[in-house]
Amino acid sequence: MDHGDRCEGGAARPKRADARRNEKALLDAAAAIFVTKGVDAPVRDIAAKAGVGTATIYRHFPTRADLIIAVYRHQIEACAEAGPALLATSATPYAALERWIDLFVDFLVTKHRLADVLLADRADRTDTTGFQALHAYFLDNLVPVCTRLLDAAVASGEIRAGYRAEELMRGVGNLCIGADSDPGYDARRLVALLIAGLRLPH
């Protein structure tokens, strides 16, 4: 992975703004392709969507596992940033929660194949430290955001109190698993039913 130029003494310089934008464009393109075609999609499809050559992707991410891990972290950060933004711009906190859960579902499509790719890319398949670190990063960044959205929707009188973010996120995750093996399975429809079930009757 490209960690920027090195300055004297071996310290890494921060990436230039254009380099950060280029990497973000690559990760956005990869995330979109993974959602529609899976994490095994050809690198050339990602390159075409990002408007770069395949060599550029391999320079940033030498292996598919490197790319998927970077997309995973990128999507976590995007979901974390989206929560407050949606609360500020949506008509109601419940509408913000619905839209955020939709982003979360996109993220889960990538997440479900992450462990398989990490293990396949390593000679030592018993080392799960990297996956555990990513899972901790996921919890640390997304549970507080989901909690804030739930609390706001409760405070506005739109949903029932008493649900924890971890419960909701796990429920959404479990509903998304079937999409891996059955192309006719509509995870979003079932997730929408789950979120609708949180609402208080009018």
C-alpha contacts under 8 A as a table, 3 or more apart, distances in Angstrom:
res1	aa1	res2	aa2	distance
1	M	59	R	6.89
1	M	60	H	4.62
1	M	61	F	4.89
1	M	62	P	6.56
1	M	66	D	7.31
2	D	59	R	6.96
2	D	60	H	4.99
2	D	61	F	7.51
3	H	12	A	7.02
3	H	15	K	7.31
4	G	12	A	6.27
4	G	13	R	5.89
4	G	14	P	6.19
4	G	15	K	5.07
4	G	16	R	7.95
5	D	12	A	5.97
5	D	13	R	5.46
5	D	14	P	7.65
5	D	15	K	7.43
6	R	10	G	5.61
6	R	11	A	5.65
6	R	12	A	4.57
6	R	13	R	5.67
7	C	10	G	5.75
7	C	11	A	5.52
7	C	12	A	6.16
7	C	13	R	6.22
8	E	11	A	6.65
15	K	19	A	6.03
15	K	20	R	6.23
16	R	19	A	5.19
16	R	20	R	6.32
17	A	20	R	5.13
17	A	21	R	6.22
18	D	21	R	4.99
18	D	22	N	6.11
19	A	22	N	5.07
19	A	23	E	6.19
20	R	23	E	5.17
20	R	24	K	6.11
21	R	24	K	5.05
21	R	25	A	6.16
22	N	25	A	5.08
22	N	26	L	6.32
23	E	26	L	5.04
23	E	27	L	6.22
23	E	60	H	7.76
24	K	27	L	5.06
24	K	28	D	5.99
25	A	28	D	5.10
25	A	29	A	6.10
25	A	50	A	6.08
26	L	29	A	5.17
26	L	30	A	6.09
26	L	46	I	7.48
26	L	47	A	7.53
26	L	50	A	5.54
26	L	57	I	7.36
27	L	30	A	5.00
27	L	31	A	5.98
27	L	67	L	7.97
27	L	70	A	7.26
27	L	71	V	5.51
27	L	74	H	6.98
28	D	31	A	5.18
28	D	32	A	6.25
28	D	50	A	7.97
28	D	71	V	7.76
29	A	32	A	5.21
29	A	33	I	6.23
29	A	46	I	5.80
29	A	47	A	7.81
29	A	49	K	5.74
29	A	50	A	5.37
30	A	33	I	5.13
30	A	34	F	6.01
30	A	46	I	5.32
30	A	71	V	7.00
31	A	34	F	5.11
31	A	35	V	6.25
31	A	71	V	6.11
31	A	75	Q	7.69
31	A	110	T	7.50
32	A	35	V	5.26
32	A	36	T	6.61
33	I	36	T	5.30
33	I	37	K	5.63
33	I	38	G	6.94
33	I	39	V	7.89
33	I	41	A	7.08
33	I	45	D	7.43
33	I	46	I	6.38
34	F	37	K	5.23
34	F	38	G	4.24
34	F	39	V	4.87
34	F	40	D	7.69
34	F	41	A	6.73
34	F	109	V	7.51
34	F	110	T	6.24
35	V	38	G	5.85
35	V	39	V	7.94
35	V	106	D	6.20
35	V	107	F	7.96
35	V	109	V	5.87
35	V	110	T	6.60
37	K	40	D	7.46
37	K	41	A	5.65
38	G	41	A	5.71
38	G	109	V	7.70
38	G	110	T	7.21
39	V	68	I	7.33
39	V	110	T	6.59
39	V	113	R	6.99
41	A	45	D	7.07
41	A	46	I	7.91
42	P	45	D	5.49
42	P	46	I	7.05
43	V	46	I	5.16
43	V	47	A	6.18
43	V	54	T	6.55
43	V	57	I	7.85
44	R	47	A	4.92
44	R	48	A	6.03
44	R	53	G	7.69
44	R	54	T	5.85
45	D	48	A	5.14
45	D	49	K	6.27
46	I	49	K	5.20
46	I	50	A	6.14
47	A	50	A	5.10
47	A	51	G	5.89
47	A	52	V	5.10
47	A	53	G	5.58
47	A	54	T	5.46
47	A	57	I	6.98
48	A	51	G	5.01
48	A	52	V	6.30
48	A	53	G	7.34
49	K	52	V	7.94
52	V	56	T	6.54
52	V	57	I	7.83
53	G	56	T	5.48
53	G	57	I	7.12
54	T	57	I	5.23
54	T	58	Y	6.42
55	A	58	Y	5.09
55	A	59	R	6.06
56	T	59	R	5.08
56	T	60	H	6.47
57	I	60	H	5.27
57	I	61	F	5.82
57	I	62	P	7.64
58	Y	61	F	4.82
58	Y	62	P	4.59
58	Y	63	T	7.09
59	R	62	P	6.02
61	F	64	R	7.14
61	F	66	D	5.33
61	F	67	L	5.26
62	P	66	D	6.61
62	P	67	L	7.77
63	T	66	D	5.17
63	T	67	L	6.55
64	R	67	L	5.05
64	R	68	I	6.14
64	R	117	V	7.80
65	A	68	I	5.09
65	A	69	I	6.00
65	A	114	L	7.97
65	A	117	V	5.88
65	A	118	L	5.76
65	A	121	D	6.42
66	D	69	I	5.30
66	D	70	A	6.18
67	L	70	A	5.12
67	L	71	V	6.15
68	I	71	V	4.98
68	I	72	Y	6.00
68	I	110	T	7.79
68	I	114	L	6.95
69	I	72	Y	4.96
69	I	73	R	6.27
69	I	114	L	7.42
70	A	73	R	5.24
70	A	74	H	6.00
71	V	74	H	4.88
71	V	75	Q	5.99
72	Y	75	Q	5.27
72	Y	76	I	6.27
72	Y	107	F	7.38
72	Y	110	T	7.04
72	Y	111	K	6.73
73	R	76	I	5.06
73	R	77	E	6.26
73	R	134	L	7.63
73	R	138	F	7.93
74	H	77	E	5.20
74	H	78	A	6.13
75	Q	78	A	4.91
75	Q	79	C	5.99
75	Q	107	F	6.05
76	I	79	C	5.20
76	I	80	A	6.12
76	I	107	F	7.50
76	I	138	F	6.26
76	I	141	N	7.02
76	I	142	L	7.01
77	E	80	A	5.03
77	E	81	E	6.16
77	E	141	N	7.35
78	A	81	E	5.18
78	A	82	A	6.02
79	C	82	A	5.03
79	C	83	G	6.54
79	C	100	W	7.27
79	C	103	L	6.65
79	C	104	F	6.71
79	C	142	L	7.16
80	A	83	G	5.79
80	A	84	P	7.93
80	A	141	N	6.09
80	A	142	L	5.68
80	A	145	V	6.09
81	E	84	P	6.41
81	E	85	A	6.77
82	A	85	A	5.08
82	A	86	L	5.87
82	A	100	W	7.01
83	G	86	L	5.30
83	G	87	L	6.34
83	G	96	A	7.48
83	G	97	L	7.94
83	G	100	W	6.32
83	G	145	V	5.88
83	G	146	C	7.42
83	G	149	L	7.04
84	P	87	L	5.09
84	P	88	A	6.27
84	P	145	V	7.59
85	A	88	A	5.16
85	A	89	T	6.30
86	L	89	T	5.16
86	L	90	S	5.49
86	L	96	A	5.07
86	L	97	L	7.97
86	L	99	R	7.56
86	L	100	W	7.33
87	L	90	S	5.70
87	L	92	T	7.45
87	L	93	P	5.85
87	L	96	A	5.38
87	L	149	L	7.36
89	T	96	A	7.98
90	S	93	P	6.90
90	S	95	A	6.09
90	S	96	A	5.41
91	A	95	A	6.44
91	A	96	A	7.63
92	T	95	A	5.18
92	T	96	A	6.41
92	T	153	A	7.78
93	P	96	A	4.93
93	P	97	L	6.19
93	P	149	L	6.63
93	P	152	A	5.74
93	P	153	A	4.84
93	P	156	S	7.17
94	Y	97	L	4.94
94	Y	98	E	6.22
94	Y	149	L	7.80
94	Y	152	A	7.97
94	Y	153	A	5.22
94	Y	158	E	6.47
94	Y	159	I	7.57
95	A	98	E	5.10
95	A	99	R	6.28
96	A	99	R	5.23
96	A	100	W	6.06
96	A	149	L	7.27
97	L	100	W	5.05
97	L	101	I	6.08
97	L	146	C	7.87
97	L	149	L	5.77
97	L	150	L	7.15
97	L	153	A	7.72
98	E	101	I	5.25
98	E	102	D	6.39
98	E	192	A	7.86
98	E	195	I	7.08
99	R	102	D	5.12
99	R	103	L	6.61
100	W	103	L	5.15
100	W	104	F	6.23
101	I	104	F	4.76
101	I	105	V	6.18
102	D	105	V	5.17
102	D	106	D	6.65
102	D	188	R	7.67
103	L	106	D	5.19
103	L	107	F	6.47
104	F	107	F	5.02
104	F	108	L	6.26
105	V	108	L	5.02
105	V	109	V	6.50
105	V	172	V	7.46
105	V	173	G	7.65
105	V	176	C	7.23
105	V	188	R	7.50
106	D	109	V	5.45
106	D	110	T	7.25
107	F	110	T	5.58
107	F	111	K	6.34
108	L	111	K	4.71
108	L	112	H	6.09
108	L	173	G	6.69
108	L	176	C	7.18
109	V	112	H	5.89
109	V	113	R	7.71
109	V	176	C	7.34
110	T	113	R	6.05
110	T	114	L	6.71
111	K	114	L	5.12
111	K	115	A	7.87
112	H	115	A	7.22
112	H	177	I	7.29
113	R	116	D	5.49
113	R	117	V	6.42
114	L	117	V	5.30
114	L	118	L	6.15
115	A	118	L	5.15
115	A	119	L	6.17
115	A	131	F	6.78
116	D	119	L	5.33
116	D	120	A	6.08
117	V	120	A	5.06
117	V	121	D	6.04
118	L	121	D	5.26
118	L	122	R	6.56
118	L	131	F	7.56
119	L	122	R	5.41
119	L	124	D	7.90
119	L	125	R	5.26
120	A	123	A	7.78
120	A	125	R	7.41
122	R	125	R	5.83
124	D	127	D	6.03
125	R	128	T	7.50
127	D	130	G	7.61
128	T	131	F	5.36
128	T	132	Q	6.20
129	T	132	Q	5.11
129	T	133	A	6.16
130	G	133	A	5.17
130	G	134	L	6.33
131	F	134	L	5.09
131	F	135	H	6.17
132	Q	135	H	5.05
132	Q	136	A	6.21
133	A	136	A	5.13
133	A	137	Y	6.23
134	L	137	Y	4.91
134	L	138	F	6.14
135	H	138	F	4.93
135	H	139	L	6.30
136	A	139	L	5.15
136	A	140	D	6.01
137	Y	140	D	5.19
137	Y	141	N	6.12
138	F	141	N	5.49
138	F	142	L	5.90
138	F	143	V	7.89
139	L	142	L	5.47
139	L	143	V	5.41
140	D	143	V	6.30
140	D	144	P	7.18
141	N	144	P	6.49
141	N	145	V	7.11
142	L	145	V	5.15
142	L	146	C	6.17
143	V	146	C	5.22
143	V	147	T	6.03
143	V	165	A	5.89
143	V	166	E	6.46
144	P	147	T	4.98
144	P	148	R	6.17
144	P	165	A	7.81
145	V	148	R	5.13
145	V	149	L	6.39
146	C	149	L	5.10
146	C	150	L	6.18
146	C	165	A	5.50
147	T	150	L	5.14
147	T	151	D	6.03
147	T	164	R	6.97
147	T	165	A	5.12
148	R	151	D	5.13
148	R	152	A	6.13
149	L	152	A	5.18
149	L	153	A	6.27
150	L	153	A	5.16
150	L	154	V	6.14
150	L	163	Y	7.87
150	L	165	A	7.28
151	D	154	V	5.07
151	D	155	A	6.06
152	A	155	A	5.05
152	A	156	S	6.22
153	A	156	S	5.14
153	A	157	G	6.43
153	A	158	E	5.46
153	A	159	I	5.85
154	V	157	G	5.17
154	V	158	E	5.91
154	V	159	I	5.16
154	V	160	R	6.16
154	V	161	A	5.77
155	A	158	E	7.69
156	S	159	I	7.99
157	G	160	R	7.64
157	G	200	L	7.48
158	E	199	R	5.72
158	E	200	L	5.76
159	I	198	L	5.25
159	I	199	R	4.14
159	I	200	L	4.94
160	R	163	Y	7.60
160	R	198	L	5.95
160	R	199	R	6.26
160	R	200	L	5.80
163	Y	167	E	6.95
163	Y	168	L	7.24
164	R	167	E	5.33
164	R	168	L	6.51
165	A	168	L	5.19
165	A	169	M	6.03
166	E	169	M	5.22
166	E	170	R	6.03
167	E	170	R	5.24
167	E	171	G	6.09
168	L	171	G	5.06
168	L	172	V	6.20
169	M	172	V	5.16
169	M	173	G	6.07
170	R	173	G	4.92
170	R	174	N	6.12
171	G	174	N	5.19
171	G	175	L	6.36
172	V	175	L	5.20
172	V	176	C	6.39
172	V	191	V	6.02
172	V	194	L	7.84
173	G	176	C	5.18
173	G	177	I	6.61
174	N	177	I	5.46
174	N	178	G	7.99
175	L	178	G	6.67
175	L	187	A	6.01
175	L	190	L	6.89
175	L	191	V	6.65
176	C	179	A	5.78
176	C	180	D	7.90
176	C	187	A	5.20
176	C	188	R	7.77
176	C	191	V	7.98
177	I	180	D	5.95
178	G	181	S	5.98
178	G	182	D	6.23
178	G	185	Y	6.49
178	G	187	A	7.33
179	A	182	D	5.34
179	A	183	P	6.16
179	A	184	G	7.73
179	A	185	Y	5.45
179	A	186	D	6.98
179	A	187	A	6.31
180	D	183	P	7.42
182	D	185	Y	5.40
183	P	186	D	7.96
186	D	189	R	5.55
186	D	190	L	6.83
187	A	190	L	5.29
187	A	191	V	6.09
188	R	191	V	4.98
188	R	192	A	6.00
189	R	192	A	5.13
189	R	193	L	6.42
190	L	193	L	5.01
190	L	194	L	6.30
191	V	194	L	4.96
191	V	195	I	6.26
192	A	195	I	5.18
192	A	196	A	6.05
193	L	196	A	5.03
193	L	197	G	6.19
194	L	197	G	5.15
194	L	198	L	7.05
195	I	198	L	5.46
195	I	199	R	7.48
196	A	199	R	5.63
